[in-house]
Amino acid sequence: MTRLKTEDLISSIGNMHAYNEKMIQILGRDIYGVAAYALGLEEKLVMQRLKQCSVGIIPISSGEGIISGFSRLLYEIAGFLGCKAQILSPDQEGFAEAKTRNCEIILWSDDDTYLAENLLHPFQAENGWATGLGYAFALDLMASRCQYEKKVLVLGAGPVGRSASYALSHAGYMVVLCDKDFEKAQNYAKTLPRCAAVDMETIIDYSPYYCLLDATPADTRYSEKYLAKNPCISAPCVPCHWEEKKEYSAHLWHDPLQLGTVIMLVSAIMRKTN
């Protein structure tokens, strides 16, 4: 996962109710509905299981160290969903503590990995996959409300972009996948139905784009001239430069951590992938 910074998280801490209201406004569903939709589950069942679940959050100090505010935000996300959440001791002590405290799910992240693990029924949900899935269906909900055609430009063929491309192509979208490493994008596109790989020179061939999923690193800038007017943009990139432009705000979904975490958590609890 992209390594977050404390400043990426500060505005989200203590704001889960406002976050949920914004989700309803832009996507037309609350966080339970979006998670259920993305994973192909019944919303009432998702809500019921979340409220029965005990979640342990384990801070990890290895590598570049603990990100201030990260564990707190995870605690607030799980608690907002109705889970019994607790922040455990750091590192190995926390893993041992999770068992003695009968945690069903643990959330933990190091420099390279962010996982939700089901301790009762061995199962893992990984953040790159979960974020791609969540943002793919967030885009689908926006596009459906706007009645846009099922064609989407996906920027970035890393774990999030590949997950999103898979979800969207299997949901009936024509996916145009672009990455600075064209060969990587091309090789993955060949594995999917209705998917074509392009580079920055041939990206115009499929334009204009009413739907965009931006899963590129923070230092990447995409030329907006290929976008249609009033596009739907789903942007898991951190930081998100699309937020700087007010003209996109009505059909833009971005958050630094929440949606991917919710999809991970529900997936681990229900042991469901999509």
C-alpha positions, -999 to +999 in steps of 0.1 A: +000+000+000+010+037-004+026+047+028+003+073+043+014+103+063-002+117+095-014+147+076-033+125+052-053+111+081-059+141+104-090+154+087-106+119+087-102+112+125-135+119+143-155+123+111-170+090+103-206+103+105-198+131+080-179+106+058-210+084+057-232+113+048-209+123+020-209+088+007-247+088+006-247+121-012-222+112-039-226+074-043-263+071-033-256+044-006-241+044+029-210+025+038-229-007+045-246-005+012-214+001-008-195-027+009-224-051+003-227-041-033-190-044-040-189-079-025-222-092-037-237-096-003-270-088+014-267-055+033-287-066+063-265-097+067-234-075+065-247-052+092-256-081+114-222-098+112-203-065+117-221-060+150-212-094+162-175-091+154-146-083+177-117-065+159-082-061+172-059-034+157-022-041+160+003-012+155+035-024+138+068-005+146+091-022+122+104-006+090+096+032+089+076+029+121+041+036+133+021+063+115+005+086+141-033+085+138-034+053+117-045+029+145-070+055+158-087+058+124-089+020+121-105+019+155-130+046+145-139+028+113-145-005+129-164+011+158-186+031+134-195-002+116-207-016+149-178-039+157-163-042+191-129-026+184-098-024+205-062-012+198-038-038+210-002-037+220+023-032+192+040-059+173+043-095+184+027-088+218-004-076+200-007-108+179-006-128+211-030-104+228-055-108+200-059-145+208-063-141+245-089-114+240-108-136+215-106-112+185-122-126+154-105-102+131-071-084+133-061-054+113-023-047+109+000-030+085+038-028+079+056-009+052+046-034+025+014-051+036-020-041+050-042-070+060-075-080+077-072-115+090-099-138+103-084-157+132-114-181+137-117-192+101-083-187+084-088-160+057-070-129+047-082-098+028-054-075+014-057-038+010-046-034-026-073-058-038-099-044-014-092-008-024-094-016-061-127-034-056-142-007-034-133+021-058-144+002-088-179-002-074-179+034-061-173+045-097-200+021-109-225+036-085-217+072-096-218+063-133-251+045-129-266+076-113-254+097-142-265+071-168-230+070-184-219+043-208-199+014-194-165+025-205-137+035-181-101+046-181-080+030-154-047+048-147-022+025-131-016-012-134-004-018-099-023-039-073-052-014-069-055-007-107-055-044-116-081-052-089-103-023-102-098-033-138-108-069-130-139-058-111-151-033-137-144-056-167-164-084-150-192-059-143-196-053-180-173-022-185-150-017-214-118-010-195-089+011-210-059+004-189-029+028-189+004+025-171+038+041-177+050+005-181+029-003-212+040-040-213+027-045-177-006-030-186-008-050-219+000-083-202-027-078-176-053-065-201-049-098-221-063-117-190-095-098-189-127-095-210-133-061-226-100-046-217-074-028-238-040-015-228-029+020-240+000+043-235-001+081-233+001+084-270-028+061-279-050+070-249-068+095-272-081+067-294-108+058-268-115+093-256-135+111-244-138+094-210-168+099-188-154+075-162-119+076-147-103+055-120-070+070-109-047+045-091-014+062-100+013+073-076+011+108-062+038+122-086+017+113-117-004+139-135-030+129-161-039+153-189-076+163-184-081+171-221-092+135-227-120+137-201-156+144-211-176+171-193-188+163-158-169+129-155-172+105-127-138+101-110-129+074-084-094+082-071-076+060-045-044+079-052-028+096-021-026+126-021-054+132-045-049+162-068-084+159-082-097+173-049-080+206-057-105+211-086-140+221-075-155+213-109-151+176-102-164+175-066-200+164-073-188+132-090-155+125-072-148+098-046-116+098-026-106+090+009-072+081+023-081+048+040-117+042+049-133+025+019-105+000+014-105-008+051-142-014+052-141-037+022-111-056+038-130-059+071-163-071+056-145-095+033-125-110+062-156-114+083-178-129+056-148-147+040-160-134+006-141-121-024-157-108-057 
